[in-house]
Amino acid sequence: MEETKKEPQPPLIDQLKEYAEIRLKLAKYKAIDGGSTIFASMIADVVVVMSMVAAFVFASFTLAFYLADLFQSYWEGFGCVAILYLLIALLFKVNKARIEKPLANAFVRKIFKNKNND
């Protein structure tokens, strides 16, 4: 019979320490991955929102100048656009509670969407 040489096993405490260190590193890497994903997603969202705001502003000026041309008066054209935005603001004010909750839920889902993937 052939004897096989067995390597001596490290003590159990050393193995547990190594396991704990590896788990800690894994937790750090997961946190970094999650944080960087959220950060990148937020930067992309900010760029999209800024682009949408710029498009909205230019569309507002276009509408105001178009209405000014129709009414043959700048103050009437820009005034109509201002009144339109005032009405929109009042609608948002009246429906604030119905608007806030879905927005908050969407934000929380976006932050914790990686939790479901792990």
Phi, psi and omega per residue, in radians:
M1 nan 2.556 -3.077
E2 -1.765 2.271 3.119
E3 -1.594 2.296 3.084
T4 -1.719 2.433 3.136
K5 -1.418 2.242 3.075
K6 -1.765 2.338 3.055
E7 -1.316 2.471 3.139
P8 -1.161 2.358 3.124
Q9 -1.357 2.409 3.056
P10 -1.185 2.682 -3.130
P11 -1.019 2.683 -3.091
L12 -1.042 -0.663 -3.133
I13 -1.102 -0.709 3.101
D14 -1.117 -0.696 3.112
Q15 -1.124 -0.720 3.121
L16 -1.139 -0.690 3.096
K17 -1.102 -0.769 3.134
E18 -1.116 -0.718 3.106
Y19 -1.077 -0.769 3.141
A20 -1.109 -0.723 3.113
E21 -1.106 -0.737 3.134
I22 -1.144 -0.728 3.114
R23 -1.117 -0.682 3.112
L24 -1.117 -0.779 3.096
K25 -1.074 -0.728 3.125
L26 -1.084 -0.742 3.114
A27 -1.100 -0.721 3.107
K28 -1.093 -0.784 -3.128
Y29 -1.136 -0.653 3.092
K30 -1.154 -0.705 3.116
A31 -1.134 -0.739 3.113
I32 -1.114 -0.753 3.127
D33 -1.084 -0.820 3.135
G34 -1.116 -0.767 3.138
G35 -1.124 -0.735 -3.129
S36 -1.205 -0.602 3.090
T37 -1.142 -0.780 3.122
I38 -1.120 -0.760 -3.137
F39 -1.080 -0.801 3.133
A40 -1.119 -0.696 3.120
S41 -1.123 -0.726 3.137
M42 -1.167 -0.671 3.106
I43 -1.118 -0.757 3.105
A44 -1.083 -0.708 3.118
D45 -1.140 -0.684 3.120
V46 -1.109 -0.729 3.115
V47 -1.098 -0.747 3.124
V48 -1.119 -0.788 -3.133
V49 -1.106 -0.739 3.122
M50 -1.097 -0.697 3.110
S51 -1.135 -0.716 3.125
M52 -1.158 -0.684 3.115
V53 -1.117 -0.758 3.110
A54 -1.079 -0.762 3.112
A55 -1.103 -0.694 3.126
F56 -1.115 -0.755 3.132
V57 -1.099 -0.807 3.141
F58 -1.163 -0.637 3.079
A59 -1.145 -0.633 3.108
S60 -1.117 -0.799 3.103
F61 -1.105 -0.696 3.121
T62 -1.076 -0.803 3.109
L63 -1.097 -0.742 -3.133
A64 -1.107 -0.760 3.119
F65 -1.197 -0.618 3.096
Y66 -1.118 -0.819 3.112
L67 -1.138 -0.618 3.085
A68 -1.100 -0.674 3.098
D69 -1.169 -0.704 3.114
L70 -1.119 -0.777 -3.094
F71 -1.494 -0.115 -3.087
Q72 1.022 0.594 -3.131
S73 -2.752 2.169 -3.140
Y74 -1.124 -0.761 -3.064
W75 -1.141 -0.568 3.108
E76 -1.236 -0.726 3.129
G77 -1.114 -0.869 3.139
F78 -1.219 -0.561 3.084
G79 -1.123 -0.724 3.099
C80 -1.085 -0.718 3.109
V81 -1.145 -0.702 3.111
A82 -1.101 -0.733 3.118
I83 -1.135 -0.692 3.089
L84 -1.033 -0.789 3.129
Y85 -1.205 -0.569 3.063
L86 -1.111 -0.756 3.096
L87 -1.106 -0.735 3.099
I88 -1.092 -0.741 3.128
A89 -1.101 -0.708 3.115
L90 -1.149 -0.687 3.080
L91 -1.079 -0.726 3.101
F92 -1.154 -0.683 3.137
K93 -1.104 -0.754 -3.128
V94 -1.178 -0.669 -3.083
N95 -1.750 0.420 -3.051
K96 -0.995 -0.787 -3.084
A97 -1.124 -0.663 -3.134
R98 -1.279 -0.395 -3.104
I99 -1.547 -0.659 -3.047
E100 -1.115 -0.799 -3.036
K101 -1.093 -0.844 3.097
P102 -1.090 -0.622 3.106
L103 -1.151 -0.753 3.117
A104 -1.115 -0.738 3.118
N105 -1.102 -0.712 3.121
A106 -1.116 -0.697 3.130
F107 -1.127 -0.774 3.136
V108 -1.132 -0.731 3.107
R109 -1.070 -0.684 -3.135
K110 -1.139 -0.721 -3.130
I111 -1.180 -0.718 -3.039
F112 -1.757 0.301 -3.109
K113 -1.154 -0.461 3.111
N114 -1.265 -0.394 3.128
K115 -1.077 -0.637 -3.115
N116 -1.273 -0.450 -3.105
N117 -1.425 -0.343 -3.083
D118 -1.408 nan nan
